[in-house]
Amino acid sequence: MEITAKMVKELRDRTGAGPLDCKKALVEFDGDMDKAAEYLREKGMARAAKKAGRATNEGVIEVYQHHNRRVGVMVEVNCETDFVANTEKFRELAHNLALHIANMAPQYVRREDVPAELVEKEQAVQRARALEEGKPEHIVDRIVEGRMAKFYEDLVLLEQEFIMDDDKTIAQLIQEAIADLGENIQVSRFARFALGEGAENGE
């Protein structure tokens, strides 16, 4: 099958991968756009995983305020170099993260940040609930595990579905940016302020 420039452009728009990688993927999968896109995403994620341990001492502090001025967010997003920090794509990521935090009100950046006592309390509540519902003892642990995933999704930024694309989590959004920009990227902390409420801080 002939691979056209239009096909390469469409795949680039979908994945953010380079033109040469897009063309190779289309050739490999005989022009199948979906298979080529999935292959490039997996390849990008693998590259991103290798960068995860690298130091992130640059970045931006993004400030976002709702149009009604009743909700505001500050979020620190870090990368490895000031070159990447000044790119439009990195700034757009920081803006989208602040917008998401304003709307979805997470309380923590990552699962490990949730206090152990809060996790234990929720596990006990969900275990008691499952037993009260008459669930067999041998499957209660699996039920609790499933409900705890929802608990984390409500509280933890990286585990929430991205408000602008619910096919991906915030963690996946950041992984895609790492693959695209070629540097490790981390959310260090955020603060969300809502009029009349205490500040919600993600450390």
N, C-alpha and C positions, 0 to 999 in steps of 0.2 A: 504493500500500500504506500502511495506517495505521501510523505509528511510535508505539509505546506507551512509557510511562515505564519499563516493565520492560526493553524492548529498549535504551533509552538507558542504563539502569543497568548492564546486562550489558556493553555496549560500554565504559562508563567503567571497570568493573572490569578489563576486558581491556587497556585502553590507558592509563588514568590521565588521559585528556584531559577537558576541561571538558564539562558537560552540553550547552551550546549547540553546541560543535564536534561532539559525538557525534550530536546530532540532525540537524545539517546533513549530516554524512557519511552517515547512514542514509537520509535523504531523497534525497541525490544518487545512492546506489547501490541505491535501491528496497528497502531493508531487508536487503540482503546483508551479514551481520555480518562475514564474512571480508574482503570487499573494503573495507568501511568501516574496519575495524581496520588493514588494510595502508596505506590512504590516510592515516589519522591518524598512524601510526608514521612514515611518510615525511615528513609535514608537520612532525612533532615533531623529527625528525632534522635537517631543513633549518634549523629555528629554532636547534637546538643548535649546529650548525656555525658559525653567525654569532657565537655567544658564545665560541667557542674561544680567541680571543686576549685576552680580558679578564683583568685581574689578579685573582689569588686569594690574598688575604692573611688570610682568616679560615678557620675549619674546626675540626677536632677531631683529637686523637691517640687512636685507638681501641686498647684493649688487650684481647687475647683469650687465654684459656688453655684448653687441652683439659681435659676432665673428669678425665683421669688425671694432670694436672699435669706431663706430660712434653714438651709442646709449647706454646710461647707466641709471640704475635705482637704487635708494635706497628706501627701504620700511621698515617701522617699523610695525612689527606684534607682538601683545601682547597676553599673556595668564596669568594664575593665578599663576603658580609655575615654578621655574627653572627646575624642573624635566621634566615637559612637554616640556618646551622650548628646552631642550637638546635631545628630542626624534627625531628619523629619520623622523617620519611622520610629526611632526611640522616643521622641517627644510625643508622637501619636499614641504609642503604647502607654506612656505615663498618664496622658490625658484620659485614655479609655479606662485605665485602672481607677483613677480618681472618680470618674463618672460612675463606674460600677459600684465603688464603695459608697458613694453618696446615695445610690438607689437601693442597694441590697444590704447595707448596714452590717457587714461582717464585724466580728469582735476580735478576731485573732488572725495573724498572717498564715500560720501553718498549724497542723494538727498538734505538733509537739508543744506549742505555746499554750494550749488549753490546760488549765490547772488540773492536776491529777485528782484532787478531791471532787471537782465538778464532773469529771469523766466517771469516777467511781459511783457517784450519786446517781447519774443518769443511767448507768448500767444496772444498778440495783432497781431503779424505777421500771426500766424496760423488762427486766427479768420477772419482777413481781407482776407486771401487766400481762406478760405472756402466760405465766402460770394461772393467773386469774381467768384468762380466756380459755383455759382448759387445754393448752398446747402440751403435747407429750414432752416429758422431761428431756428425752434424748435429742429433740430438735430445738429446744429453748435457746441454746447457745448460738445456733445459726440465726434464729429470729432476732436475738439481741444484737448480733453483729450487723445484720441488715438495718436495724433501726438506729444503731449507732452511726452508721454511714450517713443517714439522713440528719442526725444530730450534728455531725461535723460539717455537713454541707450547709446547714443553717448558720453556723458560727464562724467557719474558717474560710478566709478569702480564697486560698489556692484551690479549695475543693468545690467552690460554687460554680454553677453554670454561668458563663459570660453573658451579661445582660443583652449584648448586641448579637450573640450567636449561641443559642443554647445547645448546639451540637458539640461545643467544646467547653472545658472547664478553664478557669483562670490559669491553672498550672499548665494546661496545654497551650493556651494563648502565649504564655511566656516562653515555653519550649519552642514554639514556632518562631518567635522573635529571636531566640538564641540561634536557631538554625539559620535564620535569614541574615542576621547581623554578624554572626561569627564570634560572639563574645558571650561569656556567662552574664546572666542578668538575674538580679534578685530584688524582691520587695523587702526592704529592711523593716519598715514600720509605717503606720498611718495613724491619723487622728481624724475622727468624724465628729462634727459638731452639728447638733440639731437644736433649733431654738426651743428653749424651755426644758431641754434634757441635759443630762451630764454628758461629757465627752466620752466617746467610745474609742479606746486606743488599741491598736494592733501592734504588738512588739514582736 
